[in-house]
């Protein structure tokens, strides 16, 4: 189907920022005006994410905090919606509920939250305020005061939510790995417990030898938006452990699968990797949401609600998946495969035959495997939760996104793969979420169970977040049945 001119412009903007090409199949005439302030603040925050160093669950919380501040500021100018922290106490008179006042309140709130979360990126946030016609130092107008009051309450809550933001997000649980680090460049010789996570030592993109610790092992204790993330995580069954047939079978599947990767599967693995200096998986879905906004010609009110629900769903997905990761502390494929196949000659990607003790996943060598436990897949949980919310918000699963992976553009096999342009298409949000989960199995990062259990967890998390968000904007958020952000 031909892509309308306005959508080609949106796609070009995304390409410039992120190397994504996302032509949509519009259900409604596409917007022809400048993106509204919600989309522009989302864009600014994703730029800060790319320039920063926060990992996926921390990014998800940052997105949720900014979009919750924006939502709470907006709710003050809606006749029904209630804020997450202050309920309806900030509600402004009907005469003040103009589009201009909403946009100003949202911008002051989003700016305050963004600076709090990414202080090093303040210059960019200040520049956006100036571009929008606001002076961040001038807080005298009523919309500015309303937005700041709403956001201050959210930030006060989030500063004490268990994330330890004010302490640099340092672990508060005393976690220590049971296995000594593996030097990725050397063959594996021994591992204390082949069922448990092992740190990796490798040379990063800057050429520095690093051994990253387990990322945010305390994250399961962060207060969730729905209040249910940790409970949902508790229903996830245990992964396979060493000595079982299931443990050997999952490793054998990874070895066989990565040895037989097609160009398309390799492209999928790299496209969804979302490693350092990217939007990370939560931000990836916020990019998709921008496409939905353009595709469907969203109003400011619609985007406030959509990004509010979406960002809080991925925040809760991070909390739930990290609770499972920390609880089971499960082994990654790179350790399990090397342990099981050391001293054996095995086929691997690139048409090579290697000693199993040296096996590496289909990932860039500067980031061979993310530094946290395998089970469950964060990619799968984030993506399934986000897809669930977008499906609920739009009233259907239709997406229509796509991207082109150029010939020879691989970072794992530069100039070699793919051997032809690969077009990835997602007819539905569910298709995109499933492919995101599958990508980690192609890349040798996750086992089948970690992917599939993560998808199921994500759908449940997304449903809970959607119910909570819809209660807030329908005015039921402060009722006894749905209280604002109860403790976990």
N, C-alpha and C positions, 0 to 999 in steps of 0.2 A: 504494500500500500504506500503511495507517495506520502512523504512527510511534509506537513504544512510548513510554510516559511518560518512562522513564529517558533515552531518546535525545533526546527534546524538551528535557530539562533540560541535556544535554550541548550541544545545538545553541544553547540560550539562552546558555550560558556563553560559547560561541565568538562569538555575536553581540555580546555585551557588550564583548568584548575586541577583536574584529577586523572586525565587520560581516559575518561569514560565517554562513550558515545551512547546516549540513551534516547533514541527517537521513540516517541509515544504513539499509541493508537488512540486518538482522543475520543472520549465518550461525549464530550461537550466542546463547544468552540474554545480554542485555547486563548488564554489571556494575552492581550497585546500591550498592556501597560507594564511599567516598571514593577518588579516583584514587590510585594508588600513588606512591611518591616519585620514580620515574623520570619519570612524566608531570608531576608537580608541579614538578620542576626544569626540565623542558622548557618548561613554561608560564612559569616565572619568567625563564628565559633569553630567551624570545621577547619578553617585556615589556621586557627590557633592550635587545634588538635594536631594537625600535620607538622607544625613547627615545634610542638612540645614533645614530652617524653612519657606521658601517662599511658598505661596499658589499657586494654579494652574495658574491664569493669569500671575503672576510674573514669574513663572517657564517657561511658554510659551514664554514670552519676552526674558528671559535669553537664552533659546534654539535658538530663532530666532537671537539674537545678535551674539552668537558664530558662528552659521552656516552662517550668513551673512558676518561676518568677514572672515571666511574661503572661502566663495564664492568670495568675492571681491579680496582676495589675489590670488585665482586661476584664476580669469578673466584676471589678468595681464599677464598670460602665455597662454592665448587662443587667436587665431587669430581674433575672432569675438565678443565674449562676452564683455559686459561692466559692470563695477562696479556700485553699487547702489549710491555711494556718489561721486566718482571721475571719473565716466564714463570710457573712454578708456585712460585716461592720464597716467596711470601707465603701459601701455602695454610694455612688454619686446620684444626685437628682436627675430626673429625666432630661431636663434642659441641657445638662452637661454631657449627655451620652452621644457625643458626636464622633465621627470617624477620626477627626484630627486629635481629639483628646485621647481616644483609645490608643492611637499610634504613638503619641508622646508618652503616655504612661507606660506602655509596653517597652519603649526604647530606653527609658530611664531605668526600668527594672532589669531589662536584659543587660544593659551596660554595667550596672552595679554587680550583677551576678558574674558576668564574664570576667570582669577585672578581679573579682574575688578568687575565681578559679584559675585564671591565667594572668597573673599580674605582670609577667614579663611581656605580654602581648598588648598592654594597655594602649600603646600608641595607635595600633590598628583599630581598637574599639573606640578611642576618642575620635579618630578620623571618620569613622562611620557616623558617629553622632553629629559631627560637623556637616558631613554630607547630607544628613537627613534634616539639617536645619536646627539642631539643638546644641546648646552649650552645656556640656556635662558639669561645669562648675556653677551654672545657674540653676538652682533648685527651687526657685521662688514660685513657679506656677503650680496650680492645683494638680494638673495631671502629673507633673514631676514628683510632687510630694506624695501623691497616691501611689505611683509606681514604686517609689523608694520605700514607702512604708510596707507595701506588700512584699517586696523582695527582702527587706531587712528581716521580716519575720521568718521567711523561708531559710535565709542564710543562718540565722540564729539556730534554727532547728537542725539544719544540716551540719553545722559545726560540731554538733554533739550527737551525731547519728551513728557513731561507731566506725566511720571511715578513717578517723584520725587525720583529717585534712590539715588541721593546724599543726600537726606533728609530722608533716611531710608524708602522710599516708603510711607511716612505718607500722610494721606488724605489732600487734598488741597481744598476741597469743603465745609467743615464745616458740614458734615452730622451728624445727631443725630437721633436715633430711636425714633419713637413715642410711642413705648411700653416699659414698664419697663421689666427687665429681668425675665425670668421664671426659677425657681429652678426645674430642671428636676426630682429630687428625691421626690418632693412634688406635690400634686395634683394642677392643675391649678384652681385658684379661679376667676380671672378677667383678662381682657385684654382691653386696651384702644380702639384699632381699630383692629378687627379680620380679616381685609383685608391686614394688613401690617406686615412686618417682626418684629420678637421679638428675642432679644438676649437670650441665654441660659446660665445657671449657672450649672456646673457639675464638677466632679472630673476627671482630665485628666489621661493619662497613667502614669505620674510621681507621681500621688496621690495628686496633687495640685488642689484646688478648683479654677476654672477659669470662667470668663465670657468674652469670646472673642468678640471684637467689629466686626462690619461689615467689612469684608476684602476688602480693596482697593476700597471704594465707588467712587473714582475719576477715576477709570480705563477706563471708557468709553471715557475719554478725551485724552488718550494716542494716539499718531500719529500712524496710521496703515500703514502697508506695501503696501497694495493695494490702500490706500487712500479712500476706500469705506466702511470700516467696520461700521462706525457710521451711514452712510446713510442707509445701509442695515438693521441695527438695528431699524431705524426709521420706517420701514415698518411692524414691528411685532405688531399685534393687542393686545389690553389690555387683561389681565387675568380676570377670574371670580372674583367678589367681594362679600362680605358678603351681604346677603339679597336676593341673586338670587338663582334660582333652580340649576344653574350650579355649584355654590359654594358648595351647599350641596351634589350634585351628585359626585363631584370630591373627597370630603372627604369620602363619603360612599364607593366609589370604593376602596380607599386606605384601609379602615378598613376591608372590605370584602376580598380584595386581600392579605393583610398581614396575615389575619387569616387562609387563605387556602394555604399558601406557601408550595410547594413541596420541596423535597431535592434539586432537580435541580435548582429551582428558588432561593432557599437560597444560593446555591453555586454561582450562577450568581451574586447575590447581593453582596456577599463578594469578589468575584474575581475582580470585576470592581470597588470596593470601592475607591481604590487609595487615601487613606487618609494620615495622617501624617507619615513621614519616608518612603514614597513610591516615585515612580517616578512621581506621580500625573498623571491625565489623559493625559496631553500633552506629558509627558515623556513616558507613556505607548505606545503611537503610534510611538515614536522614537525607542522603542524596536522592535516593529513590523517592522519598516523600516530596522532595522539591519537584521532581518530575510529575508526580501525581497532581500537585498543586497547579502546575502549568497546564497539564493535560485537561484537567477538569475545570479550569478557570475559577479557582477558589477565591473567596472573599477573605478579608482579614479575619473575620470571626471563625470561618471554617479552618483556616490554617492554625490559629491559636489552639483550637481544640485538637486537631489532628497531631500536631507536633507535641502537644502536652501528653496525649495518650501514648503516642509512639515512643517518645523519649523515656517516659516512666516505665513502659513495658521492657525496654532494653536494659534500663537500670535494674529492674527486678530480675531480669534474665541473668544479669551478671551476678547478682547476689545469690540466686538459686544455684546456678551452675558452679560457682566458687564454693558454696557450701558443700556440694557433692565432691568437688575436686579435693578440698581439704580433708573431708571426712575419710575418703578412701585412699587418698595420696597415691594414686595408681600410676603404674609404669607407662612410659611412652613407648611407641614402637621401636625407636632407635635403640633403646636398651634391651627390650625383649627380643628383638630380632638378632642383635649382636650376641646376646647371651645364648640363645638357642642354637644359632647357626655358626658359632665360632669354630674355626678349623674346617668348615665345609665350604666347598665351592658352590656359589649360587649365582643365578642370573639376576641382573638388576637393570634399571633404566639406562638408556643410552647404548643398549646392546652389549653391555660388558658382563664379564663373569668375574666375581670377586670372592675373597674370603668373607664369610658371613660376619666375622668380627669387625669388619670395616664398613658395613652397610650404612648408607645414609639415605634419608628420605628425599623425595623430589622437591627440594627447597633450595633457596640461595644459600651458599656456604656461610655467608655472614649472619644468617639467622636460621640455623638448621632445624630448630624446634622451639616453640615458645616455652618460657621458663615457668611452667606450672604443670600440675598433674593432668593426665590424659582424660580421665573419666569424670564428668561427661564433656562432650565437645561444646566449648563456648560458642563457636561459630553456629553450630546447629541450634543451640538454645536461643541466642540472640536473634537469629534469622527467623525461626519459627514464631517467636513472640512478636516480632515486628510484622511479619506477614499476617498474623492473626488480627492485629490491630488495624492494619491497612485494609484488610478484607472487611472487617466490621465497619470501619469508617466510610468506605466507599460504597458499601452495600453489595459488594460482589468481589470475586477473586480476580477479575480481569486486570492485567497489568499492561503487557505489550512493550516491555523494555527490551533492549538489545545492546550489544557492544561488539566491536570488531577487534580481534587480536591479530595484529599485522604479522606477515611472514617474517620469520627470523627474529622476532622481538623478545623472545624468552630471555629472562635474566638468569635462569638456571643453565640453559644451553644457548648462549648468545649466538645468533646467526645460524643456528641449526634447527631450532623449533620455534613456531610451527613451520612446516614446509609449504604451507599455503595460508591465505587469510582465513581465520576461523571466526565465524559469526555465532555468538551465543545469544539465544533468544529465550525470553521467559513470557509465555502466554499468560501466566497467572503469577500472583504473589507466592502462592504455594510452590510453583515450579522453581522460582528463584530461591526460595528458602531451602528446598530439597537439594538443589544444585550446590548451594553454599555448604550444606552439610556433607554432601558427597565429595566435594572438592578436597576436604581434609583427608579422606581415605585415599583419593588419588595421589595426594601429596605425601602420603606416608606419615601423617601427623596423628591420625586417630584410627582406632579400630571401629569395626561395624557397630558394635553395641554402644560405644561412646557417642557415635553419630545418631543412631536411631533413638536411644534413650534421651539424648539431648533435644531432639526434635519434639518428642512427646512432652518433655518438661517445658520446653518453650511455648508450646501451644497452650498448656495449662496456665503458665505464667501470663501469657498475653491475654487470655480470657479474663483472668482476675484483674489485671491492670485496666483492661477495657471497662469492666463493670465499675470499677472505682472511679475512673475518669468520667464516665457518662453520668454517674451519680452526682459528681461535683457540678458539671455544667447544667444539669437538669434541676439543680437546687436542693438535692437530697444529701449533699456531702456532709452536712453537719447534724444529720438526724442520728438517732440512737442506733439505727441499723447500719449506717455507714458513717463512722466518725472520721475526722481528718487524720490520716496517717497514724493509726494506732501503733503502739510498740509492737515489735515482731513477736 
